[in-house]
Amino acid sequence: MSNGKNAVGVGAALVILSVLLASGAPAQEYRNSTEHFEALKRAAKGGTKLTFDKLPDWTGVWTRAPGGGLKFDPAQPSLAQTTAQLTPEFARKHKEKLERVAKGIEWDPISNCIPPGYPRWLTEPFLREFALRLEQTLLINEMVNDIRRIYTDGRGHTPEDEAYPLWNGDSIGFWDADSLVIHTTQLMGGQYQRSQPDYTDQVETVERWRKVDDNVIEAEVTIYDPPSLVKPWRVVQRYSRVTTPGLRIRSWVCEENANNEVLQTKEGATEHVLPGPGAGPIMKNKADK
């Protein structure tokens, strides 16, 4: 009788375990981003063949939805608590970054007017426009006139012998009904945002963009970066319509900023310098005081 009870107990435990696994985070379904993208394309039977009058209406001015702040994943509990499953090396790097920030030691490469790069592009808190055409979609961020170009004319990625790393990578896509599915490769390394983890130049993504209602566009993003991620990182970004009448996106030339002379100190902190004769540092991080 005891053996029978034990067998029943083990069986019940296995059932509970299988239910818990099924209800938890989904297991990795694809070995890499290319396999993921191609599977979605097969499921969409090669993509929906749209005519111009059937393109979704994404007109208007948009911005990142409230609540995200500098968190790359809006769902993470705090700026310091990432939802990414980082490899030991990159978990250590992230921990060290947060320790430096806590001491006032922080350097952001965009201080020198370089583009934020993608995937960080997804989180920048500025105005956006989305221009849809049959052969391509332009995802436009006001910050430094930063544009992602998504080719939807059936072409593949830039051939390997012609490819090189780009700030926003090389993006191709297709329409699946009213959703734009995007595959981005050939990226540079960077950081997801200030105080967020770093990614390498092996990072690639698969995205599904769709307008969920008149005032919200949603982007489901899956990030592949084997050196930094134990498993692909899935996040959902949302962009809200800005309803200010007559609002325009203006040209943004970072180099024209009068307060733009920004230096990185030997400790890795940020130092701002006023222009003009006799000028000197006007603001330092606490570590420099």
Secondary structure as the mmCIF struct_conf table of DSSP 4:
data_model
#
loop_
_struct_conf.conf_type_id
_struct_conf.id
_struct_conf.beg_label_comp_id
_struct_conf.beg_label_asym_id
_struct_conf.beg_label_seq_id
_struct_conf.end_label_comp_id
_struct_conf.end_label_asym_id
_struct_conf.end_label_seq_id
HELX_RH_AL_P HELX_RH_AL_P1 SER A 2 SER A 23
BEND BEND1 GLY A 24 ALA A 25
HELX_LH_PP_P HELX_LH_PP_P1 PRO A 26 GLN A 28
BEND BEND2 ARG A 31 ASN A 32
HELX_RH_AL_P HELX_RH_AL_P2 SER A 33 ALA A 43
TURN_TY1_P TURN_TY1_P1 ALA A 44 GLY A 46
HELX_RH_3T_P HELX_RH_3T_P1 PHE A 52 LYS A 54
BEND BEND3 LEU A 55 LEU A 55
BEND BEND4 GLY A 60 GLY A 60
STRN STRN1 VAL A 61 ARG A 64
HELX_LH_PP_P HELX_LH_PP_P2 ALA A 65 ALA A 65
TURN_TY1_P TURN_TY1_P2 PRO A 66 GLY A 67
TURN_TY1_P TURN_TY1_P3 GLY A 69 LEU A 70
BEND BEND5 PHE A 72 ASP A 73
TURN_TY1_P TURN_TY1_P4 PRO A 74 ALA A 75
BEND BEND6 GLN A 76 PRO A 77
STRN STRN2 SER A 78 SER A 78
TURN_TY1_P TURN_TY1_P5 LEU A 79 ALA A 80
STRN STRN3 GLN A 81 GLN A 81
BEND BEND7 ALA A 84 ALA A 84
STRN STRN4 LEU A 86 LEU A 86
HELX_RH_AL_P HELX_RH_AL_P3 PRO A 88 ALA A 102
TURN_TY1_P TURN_TY1_P6 LYS A 103 GLY A 104
HELX_RH_3T_P HELX_RH_3T_P2 PRO A 109 ASN A 112
TURN_TY1_P TURN_TY1_P7 CYS A 113 CYS A 113
TURN_TY1_P TURN_TY1_P8 TYR A 118 PRO A 119
HELX_RH_3T_P HELX_RH_3T_P3 ARG A 120 THR A 123
BEND BEND8 PHE A 126 PHE A 126
STRN STRN5 ARG A 128 LEU A 132
BEND BEND9 LEU A 134 GLU A 135
STRN STRN6 GLN A 136 ASN A 141
TURN_TY1_P TURN_TY1_P9 GLU A 142 GLU A 142
HELX_RH_3T_P HELX_RH_3T_P4 MET A 143 ASN A 145
STRN STRN7 ASP A 146 TYR A 151
BEND BEND10 ASP A 153 GLY A 154
HELX_LH_PP_P HELX_LH_PP_P3 HIS A 157 PRO A 159
HELX_RH_3T_P HELX_RH_3T_P5 GLU A 160 GLU A 162
STRN STRN8 LEU A 166 LEU A 166
BEND BEND11 TRP A 167 ASN A 168
STRN STRN9 ASP A 170 ASP A 176
TURN_TY1_P TURN_TY1_P10 ALA A 177 ASP A 178
STRN STRN10 SER A 179 THR A 185
BEND BEND12 GLN A 186 GLN A 186
STRN STRN11 LEU A 187 LEU A 187
STRN STRN12 GLY A 190 GLN A 191
BEND BEND13 TYR A 192 GLN A 193
TURN_TY1_P TURN_TY1_P11 ARG A 194 SER A 195
BEND BEND14 GLN A 196 GLN A 196
HELX_LH_PP_P HELX_LH_PP_P4 PRO A 197 PRO A 197
STRN STRN13 ASP A 198 TYR A 199
TURN_TY1_P TURN_TY1_P12 ASP A 201 GLN A 202
STRN STRN14 GLU A 204 ASP A 213
TURN_TY1_P TURN_TY1_P13 ASP A 214 ASN A 215
STRN STRN15 VAL A 216 TYR A 224
TURN_TY1_P TURN_TY1_P14 PRO A 226 SER A 228
STRN STRN16 LEU A 229 LEU A 229
BEND BEND15 VAL A 230 LYS A 231
STRN STRN17 TRP A 233 VAL A 242
TURN_TY1_P TURN_TY1_P15 PRO A 245 GLY A 246
HELX_LH_PP_P HELX_LH_PP_P5 ILE A 249 SER A 251
HELX_RH_3T_P HELX_RH_3T_P6 CYS A 254 GLU A 256
TURN_TY1_P TURN_TY1_P16 ALA A 258 ASN A 259
STRN STRN18 GLU A 261 GLN A 264
TURN_TY1_P TURN_TY1_P17 LYS A 266 GLU A 267
BEND BEND16 GLY A 268 GLY A 268
STRN STRN19 THR A 270 VAL A 273
BEND BEND17 GLY A 276 GLY A 276
TURN_TY1_P TURN_TY1_P18 PRO A 277 GLY A 278
STRN STRN20 PRO A 281 LYS A 284
HELX_RH_3T_P HELX_RH_3T_P7 LYS A 286 ASP A 288
#
